[in-house]
C-alpha cells in the first residue's frame, strides 16, 4: 500500500494546468469578438486601412515526458516535433493560436517462436497533441518572453502488425488502438529575434517549457503485446506530460 502524503507535486501541477485551461477558454471568448471589432472599425479622422494583425509561427523539437502513473506505464519519452501558429487579437499583446505536437513514444519489433506461434510482432505507438493556445507576449524588443495557456487533447495511437512465418494455427490479427484524453496546461518561454529574412519576415529562436495535465485514458502499452491473441495490454492512467521545446520562430 502506498503511503499518502500531505502534498503532491503532481496534484498541484494538475490543478494549475486545469486553471490554465479555464483561463484559455475565457480568453478565447473575450478575444474573438474584440479582435473582430478592432479590425472592422477604422480610426476616427483617418482614411488608413484597419490595423494590421501580427502573425507568428514556429517549428520546434518537442519531446513529451510522461509523469506519474503515465510515466510508470510507458517508461519512455515521446520524441516529436511541434508546430505553432498565432494571430494577435485586438490591441492587447495577446496571441490566439493553434499548437500541434506529433511524436512517437514507442517502436518495438519482436520475433516470437513457440510450439504454436511463429512470427514477428511490430508495434508502433504515437502521441498527437492538438491544442488551442492563448499567449501573452510583448510585441517589441529583440528578446520577447511569454506566458501561455493551452487546452486541447492527447491522442494516443498504437498499431501492431503481425507477420506470420508459417504457423500451424491461425495467426493473430493486426491491432490498432486509439485513446483520446482531455489536455490543458501552461508554460513559459521566449523568442529571440535574429534577423529579417525576405519575404518571410523576422526569423529567430524559440524555447519554452510546459506542463500539460491529461485526463485518464486507456493507454496502450507498446511492450505489452499478448502472444496468444495479438491484443494489446492497456493501463488506465492519467496522460500528463512535461514538455520542453526548442526551435525556430517566424514573425510575418
C-alpha positions, 0 to 999 in steps of 0.5 A: 500500500502506498503511503499518502502524503500531505502534498503532491507535486503532481496534484498541484501541477494538475490543478494549475494546468486545469486553471490554465485551461479555464483561463484559455477558454475565457480568453478565447471568448473575450478575444474573438469578438474584440479582435473582430471589432478592432479590425472592422472599425477604422480610426476616427479622422483617418482614411488608413486601412484597419490595423494590421494583425501580427502573425507568428509561427514556429517549428520546434523539437518537442519531446513529451515526458510522461509523469506519474502513473503515465510515466510508470506505464510507458517508461519512455519519452515521446520524441516529436516535433511541434508546430505553432501558429498565432494571430494577435487579437485586438490591441492587447499583446495577446496571441490566439493560436493553434499548437500541434505536437506529433511524436512517437513514444514507442517502436518495438519489433519482436520475433516470437517462436513457440510450439504454436506461434511463429512470427514477428510482432511490430508495434508502433505507438504515437502521441498527437497533441492538438491544442488551442493556445492563448499567449501573452507576449510583448510585441517589441524588443529583440528578446520577447518572453511569454506566458501561455495557456493551452487546452486541447487533447492527447491522442494516443495511437498504437498499431501492431502488425503481425507477420506470420512465418508459417504457423500451424494455427491461425495467426493473430490479427493486426491491432490498432488502438486509439485513446483520446484524453482531455489536455490543458496546461501552461508554460513559459518561454521566449523568442529571440529575434535574429534577423529579417529574412525576405519575404518571410519576415523576422526569423529567430529562436524559440524555447519554452517549457510546459506542463500539460495535465491529461485526463485518464485514458486507456493507454496502450502499452507498446511492450505489452503485446499478448502472444496468444491473441495479438491484443494489446495490454492497456493501463488506465492512467492519467496522460500528463506530460512535461514538455520542453521545446526548442526551435525556430520562430517566424514573425510575418 
